[in-house]
Amino acid sequence: MGVVEKFRKLPISIMILHISGKFLFGVGLGALLASYLHRYDWQLWGWIIIVIAVLTQIPGAYKALKK
């Protein structure tokens, strides 16, 4: 069974957490990139968003890769 099929069999709540975690990771990277390009003070918020994103992706990845 492939990884894609394992993710398809996950409950909807875990799938939503996993997808929203990926979205938040992208937002955090965007905030970091904007802070480096424009010299704004968004670096701390970018890292906080990335840490939250990684924490929300853990349950989905754990359940999918455990089986």
CHARMM internal coordinates of N, CA and C (Angstrom, degrees):
IC EDIT
DIST 1 N 1 CA 1.4489
DIST 1 CA 1 C 1.5300
ANGL 1 N 1 CA 1 C 108.45
DIST 1 C 2 N 1.3039
ANGL 1 CA 1 C 2 N 115.96
DIHE 1 N 1 CA 1 C 2 N 130.11
DIST 2 N 2 CA 1.4506
ANGL 1 C 2 N 2 CA 121.00
DIHE 1 CA 1 C 2 N 2 CA -178.36
DIST 2 CA 2 C 1.5127
ANGL 2 N 2 CA 2 C 112.75
DIHE 1 C 2 N 2 CA 2 C -81.30
DIST 2 C 3 N 1.3057
ANGL 2 CA 2 C 3 N 115.12
DIHE 2 N 2 CA 2 C 3 N 169.67
DIST 3 N 3 CA 1.4550
ANGL 2 C 3 N 3 CA 121.21
DIHE 2 CA 2 C 3 N 3 CA -178.72
DIST 3 CA 3 C 1.5252
ANGL 3 N 3 CA 3 C 110.76
DIHE 2 C 3 N 3 CA 3 C -65.58
DIST 3 C 4 N 1.3304
ANGL 3 CA 3 C 4 N 116.91
DIHE 3 N 3 CA 3 C 4 N -36.40
DIST 4 N 4 CA 1.4667
ANGL 3 C 4 N 4 CA 120.30
DIHE 3 CA 3 C 4 N 4 CA -179.47
DIST 4 CA 4 C 1.5201
ANGL 4 N 4 CA 4 C 110.49
DIHE 3 C 4 N 4 CA 4 C -64.13
DIST 4 C 5 N 1.3087
ANGL 4 CA 4 C 5 N 117.73
DIHE 4 N 4 CA 4 C 5 N -41.48
DIST 5 N 5 CA 1.4638
ANGL 4 C 5 N 5 CA 120.49
DIHE 4 CA 4 C 5 N 5 CA 178.99
DIST 5 CA 5 C 1.5224
ANGL 5 N 5 CA 5 C 111.22
DIHE 4 C 5 N 5 CA 5 C -68.32
DIST 5 C 6 N 1.3244
ANGL 5 CA 5 C 6 N 117.78
DIHE 5 N 5 CA 5 C 6 N -33.18
DIST 6 N 6 CA 1.4600
ANGL 5 C 6 N 6 CA 120.34
DIHE 5 CA 5 C 6 N 6 CA 176.15
DIST 6 CA 6 C 1.5231
ANGL 6 N 6 CA 6 C 110.76
DIHE 5 C 6 N 6 CA 6 C -64.77
DIST 6 C 7 N 1.3321
ANGL 6 CA 6 C 7 N 116.75
DIHE 6 N 6 CA 6 C 7 N -41.11
DIST 7 N 7 CA 1.4589
ANGL 6 C 7 N 7 CA 119.40
DIHE 6 CA 6 C 7 N 7 CA 178.35
DIST 7 CA 7 C 1.5236
ANGL 7 N 7 CA 7 C 111.48
DIHE 6 C 7 N 7 CA 7 C -68.74
DIST 7 C 8 N 1.3155
ANGL 7 CA 7 C 8 N 117.98
DIHE 7 N 7 CA 7 C 8 N -32.11
DIST 8 N 8 CA 1.4669
ANGL 7 C 8 N 8 CA 119.95
DIHE 7 CA 7 C 8 N 8 CA 178.57
DIST 8 CA 8 C 1.5145
ANGL 8 N 8 CA 8 C 111.95
DIHE 7 C 8 N 8 CA 8 C -67.01
DIST 8 C 9 N 1.3122
ANGL 8 CA 8 C 9 N 117.72
DIHE 8 N 8 CA 8 C 9 N -27.49
DIST 9 N 9 CA 1.4631
ANGL 8 C 9 N 9 CA 121.43
DIHE 8 CA 8 C 9 N 9 CA -178.53
DIST 9 CA 9 C 1.5196
ANGL 9 N 9 CA 9 C 113.20
DIHE 8 C 9 N 9 CA 9 C -87.73
DIST 9 C 10 N 1.3147
ANGL 9 CA 9 C 10 N 118.06
DIHE 9 N 9 CA 9 C 10 N -0.25
DIST 10 N 10 CA 1.4643
ANGL 9 C 10 N 10 CA 121.20
DIHE 9 CA 9 C 10 N 10 CA 178.64
DIST 10 CA 10 C 1.5284
ANGL 10 N 10 CA 10 C 110.56
DIHE 9 C 10 N 10 CA 10 C -71.16
DIST 10 C 11 N 1.3479
ANGL 10 CA 10 C 11 N 117.19
DIHE 10 N 10 CA 10 C 11 N 152.38
DIST 11 N 11 CA 1.4683
ANGL 10 C 11 N 11 CA 119.76
DIHE 10 CA 10 C 11 N 11 CA 173.37
DIST 11 CA 11 C 1.5305
ANGL 11 N 11 CA 11 C 110.88
DIHE 10 C 11 N 11 CA 11 C -63.21
DIST 11 C 12 N 1.3104
ANGL 11 CA 11 C 12 N 115.36
DIHE 11 N 11 CA 11 C 12 N 154.45
DIST 12 N 12 CA 1.4627
ANGL 11 C 12 N 12 CA 121.43
DIHE 11 CA 11 C 12 N 12 CA -176.53
DIST 12 CA 12 C 1.5324
ANGL 12 N 12 CA 12 C 111.16
DIHE 11 C 12 N 12 CA 12 C -60.42
DIST 12 C 13 N 1.3255
ANGL 12 CA 12 C 13 N 118.49
DIHE 12 N 12 CA 12 C 13 N -39.13
DIST 13 N 13 CA 1.4700
ANGL 12 C 13 N 13 CA 120.36
DIHE 12 CA 12 C 13 N 13 CA -178.25
DIST 13 CA 13 C 1.5291
ANGL 13 N 13 CA 13 C 111.26
DIHE 12 C 13 N 13 CA 13 C -64.02
DIST 13 C 14 N 1.3129
ANGL 13 CA 13 C 14 N 117.47
DIHE 13 N 13 CA 13 C 14 N -40.02
DIST 14 N 14 CA 1.4650
ANGL 13 C 14 N 14 CA 120.62
DIHE 13 CA 13 C 14 N 14 CA 178.39
DIST 14 CA 14 C 1.5292
ANGL 14 N 14 CA 14 C 109.68
DIHE 13 C 14 N 14 CA 14 C -69.27
DIST 14 C 15 N 1.3183
ANGL 14 CA 14 C 15 N 117.00
DIHE 14 N 14 CA 14 C 15 N -38.45
DIST 15 N 15 CA 1.4649
ANGL 14 C 15 N 15 CA 120.55
DIHE 14 CA 14 C 15 N 15 CA 178.89
DIST 15 CA 15 C 1.5335
ANGL 15 N 15 CA 15 C 111.00
DIHE 14 C 15 N 15 CA 15 C -64.01
DIST 15 C 16 N 1.3325
ANGL 15 CA 15 C 16 N 117.17
DIHE 15 N 15 CA 15 C 16 N -40.26
DIST 16 N 16 CA 1.4638
ANGL 15 C 16 N 16 CA 120.99
DIHE 15 CA 15 C 16 N 16 CA 178.14
DIST 16 CA 16 C 1.5249
ANGL 16 N 16 CA 16 C 110.47
DIHE 15 C 16 N 16 CA 16 C -64.96
DIST 16 C 17 N 1.3433
ANGL 16 CA 16 C 17 N 117.25
DIHE 16 N 16 CA 16 C 17 N -40.84
DIST 17 N 17 CA 1.4596
ANGL 16 C 17 N 17 CA 120.43
DIHE 16 CA 16 C 17 N 17 CA 176.41
DIST 17 CA 17 C 1.5213
ANGL 17 N 17 CA 17 C 111.24
DIHE 16 C 17 N 17 CA 17 C -60.95
DIST 17 C 18 N 1.3117
ANGL 17 CA 17 C 18 N 116.71
DIHE 17 N 17 CA 17 C 18 N -42.15
DIST 18 N 18 CA 1.4557
ANGL 17 C 18 N 18 CA 121.40
DIHE 17 CA 17 C 18 N 18 CA -177.91
DIST 18 CA 18 C 1.5359
ANGL 18 N 18 CA 18 C 111.25
DIHE 17 C 18 N 18 CA 18 C -66.37
DIST 18 C 19 N 1.3151
ANGL 18 CA 18 C 19 N 116.42
DIHE 18 N 18 CA 18 C 19 N -44.38
DIST 19 N 19 CA 1.4637
ANGL 18 C 19 N 19 CA 120.62
DIHE 18 CA 18 C 19 N 19 CA -179.73
DIST 19 CA 19 C 1.5275
ANGL 19 N 19 CA 19 C 111.05
DIHE 18 C 19 N 19 CA 19 C -68.30
DIST 19 C 20 N 1.3350
ANGL 19 CA 19 C 20 N 117.10
DIHE 19 N 19 CA 19 C 20 N -41.79
DIST 20 N 20 CA 1.4642
ANGL 19 C 20 N 20 CA 119.03
DIHE 19 CA 19 C 20 N 20 CA 178.94
DIST 20 CA 20 C 1.5261
ANGL 20 N 20 CA 20 C 110.96
DIHE 19 C 20 N 20 CA 20 C -67.66
DIST 20 C 21 N 1.3213
ANGL 20 CA 20 C 21 N 117.61
DIHE 20 N 20 CA 20 C 21 N -30.99
DIST 21 N 21 CA 1.4561
ANGL 20 C 21 N 21 CA 120.15
DIHE 20 CA 20 C 21 N 21 CA 175.33
DIST 21 CA 21 C 1.5122
ANGL 21 N 21 CA 21 C 111.67
DIHE 20 C 21 N 21 CA 21 C -64.63
DIST 21 C 22 N 1.3150
ANGL 21 CA 21 C 22 N 116.52
DIHE 21 N 21 CA 21 C 22 N -40.96
DIST 22 N 22 CA 1.4698
ANGL 21 C 22 N 22 CA 119.85
DIHE 21 CA 21 C 22 N 22 CA 177.57
DIST 22 CA 22 C 1.5307
ANGL 22 N 22 CA 22 C 110.81
DIHE 21 C 22 N 22 CA 22 C -65.62
DIST 22 C 23 N 1.3200
ANGL 22 CA 22 C 23 N 116.85
DIHE 22 N 22 CA 22 C 23 N -38.47
DIST 23 N 23 CA 1.4599
ANGL 22 C 23 N 23 CA 120.68
DIHE 22 CA 22 C 23 N 23 CA 177.72
DIST 23 CA 23 C 1.5290
ANGL 23 N 23 CA 23 C 110.54
DIHE 22 C 23 N 23 CA 23 C -63.99
DIST 23 C 24 N 1.3336
ANGL 23 CA 23 C 24 N 116.90
DIHE 23 N 23 CA 23 C 24 N -45.60
DIST 24 N 24 CA 1.4569
ANGL 23 C 24 N 24 CA 120.24
DIHE 23 CA 23 C 24 N 24 CA 179.47
DIST 24 CA 24 C 1.5250
ANGL 24 N 24 CA 24 C 111.65
DIHE 23 C 24 N 24 CA 24 C -63.96
DIST 24 C 25 N 1.3259
ANGL 24 CA 24 C 25 N 117.07
DIHE 24 N 24 CA 24 C 25 N -34.53
DIST 25 N 25 CA 1.4559
ANGL 24 C 25 N 25 CA 120.59
DIHE 24 CA 24 C 25 N 25 CA 176.95
DIST 25 CA 25 C 1.5262
ANGL 25 N 25 CA 25 C 110.19
DIHE 24 C 25 N 25 CA 25 C -62.27
DIST 25 C 26 N 1.3226
ANGL 25 CA 25 C 26 N 116.60
DIHE 25 N 25 CA 25 C 26 N -41.75
DIST 26 N 26 CA 1.4593
ANGL 25 C 26 N 26 CA 120.49
DIHE 25 CA 25 C 26 N 26 CA 177.41
DIST 26 CA 26 C 1.5141
ANGL 26 N 26 CA 26 C 112.05
DIHE 25 C 26 N 26 CA 26 C -65.37
DIST 26 C 27 N 1.3214
ANGL 26 CA 26 C 27 N 117.28
DIHE 26 N 26 CA 26 C 27 N -38.89
DIST 27 N 27 CA 1.4656
ANGL 26 C 27 N 27 CA 120.78
DIHE 26 CA 26 C 27 N 27 CA 177.77
DIST 27 CA 27 C 1.5253
ANGL 27 N 27 CA 27 C 110.15
DIHE 26 C 27 N 27 CA 27 C -65.24
DIST 27 C 28 N 1.3334
ANGL 27 CA 27 C 28 N 116.40
DIHE 27 N 27 CA 27 C 28 N -41.52
DIST 28 N 28 CA 1.4634
ANGL 27 C 28 N 28 CA 119.91
DIHE 27 CA 27 C 28 N 28 CA 178.49
DIST 28 CA 28 C 1.5163
ANGL 28 N 28 CA 28 C 112.31
DIHE 27 C 28 N 28 CA 28 C -63.65
DIST 28 C 29 N 1.3356
ANGL 28 CA 28 C 29 N 116.22
DIHE 28 N 28 CA 28 C 29 N -42.51
DIST 29 N 29 CA 1.4633
ANGL 28 C 29 N 29 CA 118.85
DIHE 28 CA 28 C 29 N 29 CA 176.99
DIST 29 CA 29 C 1.5219
ANGL 29 N 29 CA 29 C 111.52
DIHE 28 C 29 N 29 CA 29 C -64.67
DIST 29 C 30 N 1.3194
ANGL 29 CA 29 C 30 N 116.60
DIHE 29 N 29 CA 29 C 30 N -36.68
DIST 30 N 30 CA 1.4664
ANGL 29 C 30 N 30 CA 120.10
DIHE 29 CA 29 C 30 N 30 CA 176.76
DIST 30 CA 30 C 1.5152
ANGL 30 N 30 CA 30 C 111.80
DIHE 29 C 30 N 30 CA 30 C -64.62
DIST 30 C 31 N 1.3333
ANGL 30 CA 30 C 31 N 116.89
DIHE 30 N 30 CA 30 C 31 N -39.48
DIST 31 N 31 CA 1.4699
ANGL 30 C 31 N 31 CA 120.22
DIHE 30 CA 30 C 31 N 31 CA 177.78
DIST 31 CA 31 C 1.5226
ANGL 31 N 31 CA 31 C 110.70
DIHE 30 C 31 N 31 CA 31 C -65.82
DIST 31 C 32 N 1.3361
ANGL 31 CA 31 C 32 N 116.63
DIHE 31 N 31 CA 31 C 32 N -39.43
DIST 32 N 32 CA 1.4687
ANGL 31 C 32 N 32 CA 118.92
DIHE 31 CA 31 C 32 N 32 CA 177.60
DIST 32 CA 32 C 1.5215
ANGL 32 N 32 CA 32 C 111.28
DIHE 31 C 32 N 32 CA 32 C -65.87
DIST 32 C 33 N 1.3157
ANGL 32 CA 32 C 33 N 116.36
DIHE 32 N 32 CA 32 C 33 N -43.20
DIST 33 N 33 CA 1.4587
ANGL 32 C 33 N 33 CA 119.93
DIHE 32 CA 32 C 33 N 33 CA 179.52
DIST 33 CA 33 C 1.5236
ANGL 33 N 33 CA 33 C 110.85
DIHE 32 C 33 N 33 CA 33 C -63.07
DIST 33 C 34 N 1.3278
ANGL 33 CA 33 C 34 N 117.13
DIHE 33 N 33 CA 33 C 34 N -42.18
DIST 34 N 34 CA 1.4678
ANGL 33 C 34 N 34 CA 120.36
DIHE 33 CA 33 C 34 N 34 CA 178.65
DIST 34 CA 34 C 1.5223
ANGL 34 N 34 CA 34 C 110.89
DIHE 33 C 34 N 34 CA 34 C -64.20
DIST 34 C 35 N 1.3258
ANGL 34 CA 34 C 35 N 117.09
DIHE 34 N 34 CA 34 C 35 N -37.43
DIST 35 N 35 CA 1.4653
ANGL 34 C 35 N 35 CA 118.78
DIHE 34 CA 34 C 35 N 35 CA -179.62
DIST 35 CA 35 C 1.5208
ANGL 35 N 35 CA 35 C 111.37
DIHE 34 C 35 N 35 CA 35 C -68.87
DIST 35 C 36 N 1.3232
ANGL 35 CA 35 C 36 N 117.81
DIHE 35 N 35 CA 35 C 36 N -35.87
DIST 36 N 36 CA 1.4554
ANGL 35 C 36 N 36 CA 120.01
DIHE 35 CA 35 C 36 N 36 CA 179.56
DIST 36 CA 36 C 1.5308
ANGL 36 N 36 CA 36 C 111.75
DIHE 35 C 36 N 36 CA 36 C -74.41
DIST 36 C 37 N 1.3195
ANGL 36 CA 36 C 37 N 116.99
DIHE 36 N 36 CA 36 C 37 N -32.98
DIST 37 N 37 CA 1.4557
ANGL 36 C 37 N 37 CA 119.35
DIHE 36 CA 36 C 37 N 37 CA -177.87
DIST 37 CA 37 C 1.5263
ANGL 37 N 37 CA 37 C 113.18
DIHE 36 C 37 N 37 CA 37 C -80.60
DIST 37 C 38 N 1.3168
ANGL 37 CA 37 C 38 N 117.24
DIHE 37 N 37 CA 37 C 38 N -35.09
DIST 38 N 38 CA 1.4620
ANGL 37 C 38 N 38 CA 120.76
DIHE 37 CA 37 C 38 N 38 CA -173.48
DIST 38 CA 38 C 1.5216
ANGL 38 N 38 CA 38 C 113.78
DIHE 37 C 38 N 38 CA 38 C -112.09
DIST 38 C 39 N 1.3040
ANGL 38 CA 38 C 39 N 117.42
DIHE 38 N 38 CA 38 C 39 N 4.02
DIST 39 N 39 CA 1.4661
ANGL 38 C 39 N 39 CA 122.79
DIHE 38 CA 38 C 39 N 39 CA 177.41
DIST 39 CA 39 C 1.5275
ANGL 39 N 39 CA 39 C 112.99
DIHE 38 C 39 N 39 CA 39 C 62.00
DIST 39 C 40 N 1.3308
ANGL 39 CA 39 C 40 N 117.79
DIHE 39 N 39 CA 39 C 40 N 30.78
DIST 40 N 40 CA 1.4614
ANGL 39 C 40 N 40 CA 120.69
DIHE 39 CA 39 C 40 N 40 CA 174.98
DIST 40 CA 40 C 1.5184
ANGL 40 N 40 CA 40 C 109.43
DIHE 39 C 40 N 40 CA 40 C -84.13
DIST 40 C 41 N 1.3112
ANGL 40 CA 40 C 41 N 116.10
DIHE 40 N 40 CA 40 C 41 N 165.92
DIST 41 N 41 CA 1.4615
ANGL 40 C 41 N 41 CA 120.67
DIHE 40 CA 40 C 41 N 41 CA -178.21
DIST 41 CA 41 C 1.5332
ANGL 41 N 41 CA 41 C 109.96
DIHE 40 C 41 N 41 CA 41 C -95.94
DIST 41 C 42 N 1.3257
ANGL 41 CA 41 C 42 N 117.23
DIHE 41 N 41 CA 41 C 42 N 57.00
DIST 42 N 42 CA 1.4615
ANGL 41 C 42 N 42 CA 122.56
DIHE 41 CA 41 C 42 N 42 CA -179.46
DIST 42 CA 42 C 1.5234
ANGL 42 N 42 CA 42 C 112.17
DIHE 41 C 42 N 42 CA 42 C -106.21
DIST 42 C 43 N 1.3172
ANGL 42 CA 42 C 43 N 118.28
DIHE 42 N 42 CA 42 C 43 N 4.89
DIST 43 N 43 CA 1.4605
ANGL 42 C 43 N 43 CA 120.24
DIHE 42 CA 42 C 43 N 43 CA -174.52
DIST 43 CA 43 C 1.5221
ANGL 43 N 43 CA 43 C 111.84
DIHE 42 C 43 N 43 CA 43 C -63.12
DIST 43 C 44 N 1.3270
ANGL 43 CA 43 C 44 N 117.60
DIHE 43 N 43 CA 43 C 44 N -43.30
DIST 44 N 44 CA 1.4629
ANGL 43 C 44 N 44 CA 120.16
DIHE 43 CA 43 C 44 N 44 CA -179.93
DIST 44 CA 44 C 1.5229
ANGL 44 N 44 CA 44 C 110.63
DIHE 43 C 44 N 44 CA 44 C -63.34
DIST 44 C 45 N 1.3290
ANGL 44 CA 44 C 45 N 117.96
DIHE 44 N 44 CA 44 C 45 N -43.87
DIST 45 N 45 CA 1.4597
ANGL 44 C 45 N 45 CA 120.64
DIHE 44 CA 44 C 45 N 45 CA -179.93
DIST 45 CA 45 C 1.5164
ANGL 45 N 45 CA 45 C 111.32
DIHE 44 C 45 N 45 CA 45 C -66.24
DIST 45 C 46 N 1.3125
ANGL 45 CA 45 C 46 N 117.39
DIHE 45 N 45 CA 45 C 46 N -36.34
DIST 46 N 46 CA 1.4574
ANGL 45 C 46 N 46 CA 120.22
DIHE 45 CA 45 C 46 N 46 CA 177.25
DIST 46 CA 46 C 1.5136
ANGL 46 N 46 CA 46 C 111.77
DIHE 45 C 46 N 46 CA 46 C -61.74
DIST 46 C 47 N 1.3238
ANGL 46 CA 46 C 47 N 117.12
DIHE 46 N 46 CA 46 C 47 N -44.29
DIST 47 N 47 CA 1.4649
ANGL 46 C 47 N 47 CA 120.10
DIHE 46 CA 46 C 47 N 47 CA 179.20
DIST 47 CA 47 C 1.5164
ANGL 47 N 47 CA 47 C 111.62
DIHE 46 C 47 N 47 CA 47 C -68.69
DIST 47 C 48 N 1.3301
ANGL 47 CA 47 C 48 N 117.85
DIHE 47 N 47 CA 47 C 48 N -36.84
DIST 48 N 48 CA 1.4693
ANGL 47 C 48 N 48 CA 120.50
DIHE 47 CA 47 C 48 N 48 CA 177.85
DIST 48 CA 48 C 1.5302
ANGL 48 N 48 CA 48 C 110.35
DIHE 47 C 48 N 48 CA 48 C -63.82
DIST 48 C 49 N 1.3259
ANGL 48 CA 48 C 49 N 117.61
DIHE 48 N 48 CA 48 C 49 N -43.03
DIST 49 N 49 CA 1.4626
ANGL 48 C 49 N 49 CA 121.42
DIHE 48 CA 48 C 49 N 49 CA 178.81
DIST 49 CA 49 C 1.5269
ANGL 49 N 49 CA 49 C 110.47
DIHE 48 C 49 N 49 CA 49 C -63.83
DIST 49 C 50 N 1.3220
ANGL 49 CA 49 C 50 N 117.66
DIHE 49 N 49 CA 49 C 50 N -39.99
DIST 50 N 50 CA 1.4664
ANGL 49 C 50 N 50 CA 120.34
DIHE 49 CA 49 C 50 N 50 CA 179.47
DIST 50 CA 50 C 1.5234
ANGL 50 N 50 CA 50 C 110.89
DIHE 49 C 50 N 50 CA 50 C -65.82
DIST 50 C 51 N 1.3314
ANGL 50 CA 50 C 51 N 118.43
DIHE 50 N 50 CA 50 C 51 N -40.11
DIST 51 N 51 CA 1.4672
ANGL 50 C 51 N 51 CA 120.76
DIHE 50 CA 50 C 51 N 51 CA 178.41
DIST 51 CA 51 C 1.5211
ANGL 51 N 51 CA 51 C 110.57
DIHE 50 C 51 N 51 CA 51 C -64.83
DIST 51 C 52 N 1.3265
ANGL 51 CA 51 C 52 N 117.93
DIHE 51 N 51 CA 51 C 52 N -41.64
DIST 52 N 52 CA 1.4652
ANGL 51 C 52 N 52 CA 121.18
DIHE 51 CA 51 C 52 N 52 CA 177.03
DIST 52 CA 52 C 1.5243
ANGL 52 N 52 CA 52 C 110.58
DIHE 51 C 52 N 52 CA 52 C -62.51
DIST 52 C 53 N 1.3281
ANGL 52 CA 52 C 53 N 116.53
DIHE 52 N 52 CA 52 C 53 N -40.18
DIST 53 N 53 CA 1.4584
ANGL 52 C 53 N 53 CA 120.92
DIHE 52 CA 52 C 53 N 53 CA 179.58
DIST 53 CA 53 C 1.5206
ANGL 53 N 53 CA 53 C 111.41
DIHE 52 C 53 N 53 CA 53 C -63.40
DIST 53 C 54 N 1.3171
ANGL 53 CA 53 C 54 N 116.76
DIHE 53 N 53 CA 53 C 54 N -43.43
DIST 54 N 54 CA 1.4688
ANGL 53 C 54 N 54 CA 119.86
DIHE 53 CA 53 C 54 N 54 CA 179.64
DIST 54 CA 54 C 1.5204
ANGL 54 N 54 CA 54 C 110.27
DIHE 53 C 54 N 54 CA 54 C -65.20
DIST 54 C 55 N 1.3185
ANGL 54 CA 54 C 55 N 117.41
DIHE 54 N 54 CA 54 C 55 N -39.48
DIST 55 N 55 CA 1.4697
ANGL 54 C 55 N 55 CA 120.22
DIHE 54 CA 54 C 55 N 55 CA 179.36
DIST 55 CA 55 C 1.5259
ANGL 55 N 55 CA 55 C 112.45
DIHE 54 C 55 N 55 CA 55 C -66.76
DIST 55 C 56 N 1.3226
ANGL 55 CA 55 C 56 N 118.09
DIHE 55 N 55 CA 55 C 56 N -32.98
DIST 56 N 56 CA 1.4663
ANGL 55 C 56 N 56 CA 119.23
DIHE 55 CA 55 C 56 N 56 CA 178.66
DIST 56 CA 56 C 1.5250
ANGL 56 N 56 CA 56 C 112.23
DIHE 55 C 56 N 56 CA 56 C -77.70
DIST 56 C 57 N 1.3239
ANGL 56 CA 56 C 57 N 118.20
DIHE 56 N 56 CA 56 C 57 N -18.38
DIST 57 N 57 CA 1.4632
ANGL 56 C 57 N 57 CA 120.54
DIHE 56 CA 56 C 57 N 57 CA 179.38
DIST 57 CA 57 C 1.5228
ANGL 57 N 57 CA 57 C 112.49
DIHE 56 C 57 N 57 CA 57 C -86.12
DIST 57 C 58 N 1.3102
ANGL 57 CA 57 C 58 N 118.32
DIHE 57 N 57 CA 57 C 58 N -15.55
DIST 58 N 58 CA 1.4628
ANGL 57 C 58 N 58 CA 121.36
DIHE 57 CA 57 C 58 N 58 CA -175.32
DIST 58 CA 58 C 1.5320
ANGL 58 N 58 CA 58 C 113.12
DIHE 57 C 58 N 58 CA 58 C -61.54
DIST 58 C 59 N 1.3493
ANGL 58 CA 58 C 59 N 121.35
DIHE 58 N 58 CA 58 C 59 N -47.24
DIST 59 N 59 CA 1.4766
ANGL 58 C 59 N 59 CA 118.65
DIHE 58 CA 58 C 59 N 59 CA -177.17
DIST 59 CA 59 C 1.5280
ANGL 59 N 59 CA 59 C 113.50
DIHE 58 C 59 N 59 CA 59 C -61.62
DIST 59 C 60 N 1.3152
ANGL 59 CA 59 C 60 N 117.49
DIHE 59 N 59 CA 59 C 60 N -41.44
DIST 60 N 60 CA 1.4632
ANGL 59 C 60 N 60 CA 119.59
DIHE 59 CA 59 C 60 N 60 CA -179.82
DIST 60 CA 60 C 1.5129
ANGL 60 N 60 CA 60 C 112.60
DIHE 59 C 60 N 60 CA 60 C -67.02
DIST 60 C 61 N 1.3114
ANGL 60 CA 60 C 61 N 116.62
DIHE 60 N 60 CA 60 C 61 N -42.86
DIST 61 N 61 CA 1.4590
ANGL 60 C 61 N 61 CA 120.20
DIHE 60 CA 60 C 61 N 61 CA 179.04
DIST 61 CA 61 C 1.5163
ANGL 61 N 61 CA 61 C 110.84
DIHE 60 C 61 N 61 CA 61 C -66.86
DIST 61 C 62 N 1.3162
ANGL 61 CA 61 C 62 N 117.36
DIHE 61 N 61 CA 61 C 62 N -38.04
DIST 62 N 62 CA 1.4644
ANGL 61 C 62 N 62 CA 120.98
DIHE 61 CA 61 C 62 N 62 CA 179.93
DIST 62 CA 62 C 1.5271
ANGL 62 N 62 CA 62 C 111.02
DIHE 61 C 62 N 62 CA 62 C -64.28
DIST 62 C 63 N 1.3336
ANGL 62 CA 62 C 63 N 116.13
DIHE 62 N 62 CA 62 C 63 N -46.52
DIST 63 N 63 CA 1.4708
ANGL 62 C 63 N 63 CA 118.90
DIHE 62 CA 62 C 63 N 63 CA -178.81
DIST 63 CA 63 C 1.5129
ANGL 63 N 63 CA 63 C 112.36
DIHE 62 C 63 N 63 CA 63 C -68.44
DIST 63 C 64 N 1.3186
ANGL 63 CA 63 C 64 N 117.11
DIHE 63 N 63 CA 63 C 64 N -36.52
DIST 64 N 64 CA 1.4647
ANGL 63 C 64 N 64 CA 119.63
DIHE 63 CA 63 C 64 N 64 CA -178.26
DIST 64 CA 64 C 1.5222
ANGL 64 N 64 CA 64 C 111.71
DIHE 63 C 64 N 64 CA 64 C -73.12
DIST 64 C 65 N 1.3104
ANGL 64 CA 64 C 65 N 116.66
DIHE 64 N 64 CA 64 C 65 N -38.46
DIST 65 N 65 CA 1.4543
ANGL 64 C 65 N 65 CA 119.49
DIHE 64 CA 64 C 65 N 65 CA -175.83
DIST 65 CA 65 C 1.5392
ANGL 65 N 65 CA 65 C 112.80
DIHE 64 C 65 N 65 CA 65 C -88.75
DIST 65 C 66 N 1.3236
ANGL 65 CA 65 C 66 N 117.49
DIHE 65 N 65 CA 65 C 66 N -13.42
DIST 66 N 66 CA 1.4667
ANGL 65 C 66 N 66 CA 121.69
DIHE 65 CA 65 C 66 N 66 CA 179.09
DIST 66 CA 66 C 1.5112
ANGL 66 N 66 CA 66 C 112.10
DIHE 65 C 66 N 66 CA 66 C -71.89
DIST 66 C 67 N 1.3184
ANGL 66 CA 66 C 67 N 117.47
DIHE 66 N 66 CA 66 C 67 N -36.84
DIST 67 N 67 CA 1.4698
ANGL 66 C 67 N 67 CA 121.84
DIHE 66 CA 66 C 67 N 67 CA -174.80
DIST 67 CA 67 C 1.4982
ANGL 67 N 67 CA 67 C 112.34
DIHE 66 C 67 N 67 CA 67 C -68.37
END
COOR INIT
IC SEED 1 N 1 CA 1 C
IC BUILD
